Amino acid sequence: MTATEIKIDGTLEVDGDRWRVLAIGATREDGAKVVHLASLTRSRQQRNGAVPVQALGWLTTAGALEPVNL
C-alpha cells in the first residue's frame, strides 16, 4: 500500500512487518504522508498484557516508511 492508497484502520506491510494505520497526518510536496502505525506482528509485554509496538513515519508514494524528524 502506498501513500495514495492509505486509509485509517487499513493494514500495510513494511520491511516484513504488518502494521495497522491508526492516524494519517500531513502530506509532503512529493505525496508522502505522515502515518501513525501499530504493529500486528510485534509487541512488548507490560503488567496488563501485550502492547503493540508503534511507529511514526512518512509513508512514501513507493510504499517505504521514512523517519519523521520532529
QUITALIN-V11193 format. One record per residue. N is the residue number from 1. RES is the residue in three letters. PSI is psi in whole degrees, 0 to 359 (NA if undefined). Layout:
BEGIN
n | res | psi
N | RES | PSI
N | RES | PSI
END
This chain:
BEGIN
n | res | psi
1 | MET | 138
2 | THR | 177
3 | ALA | 331
4 | THR | 341
5 | GLU | 358
6 | ILE | 146
7 | LYS | 154
8 | ILE | 140
9 | ASP | 5
10 | GLY | 167
11 | THR | 152
12 | LEU | 163
13 | GLU | 128
14 | VAL | 122
15 | ASP | 41
16 | GLY | 356
17 | ASP | 143
18 | ARG | 137
19 | TRP | 148
20 | ARG | 135
21 | VAL | 118
22 | LEU | 325
23 | ALA | 154
24 | ILE | 133
25 | GLY | 223
26 | ALA | 158
27 | THR | 131
28 | ARG | 169
29 | GLU | 330
30 | ASP | 4
31 | GLY | 352
32 | ALA | 147
33 | LYS | 146
34 | VAL | 131
35 | VAL | 143
36 | HIS | 123
37 | LEU | 150
38 | ALA | 130
39 | SER | 140
40 | LEU | 354
41 | THR | 341
42 | ARG | 146
43 | SER | 168
44 | ARG | 148
45 | GLN | 133
46 | GLN | 174
47 | ARG | 324
48 | ASN | 13
49 | GLY | 187
50 | ALA | 139
51 | VAL | 130
52 | PRO | 146
53 | VAL | 141
54 | GLN | 155
55 | ALA | 153
56 | LEU | 130
57 | GLY | 174
58 | TRP | 121
59 | LEU | 115
60 | THR | 169
61 | THR | 344
62 | ALA | 354
63 | GLY | 9
64 | ALA | 155
65 | LEU | 119
66 | GLU | 147
67 | PRO | 151
68 | VAL | 129
69 | ASN | 108
70 | LEU | NA
END
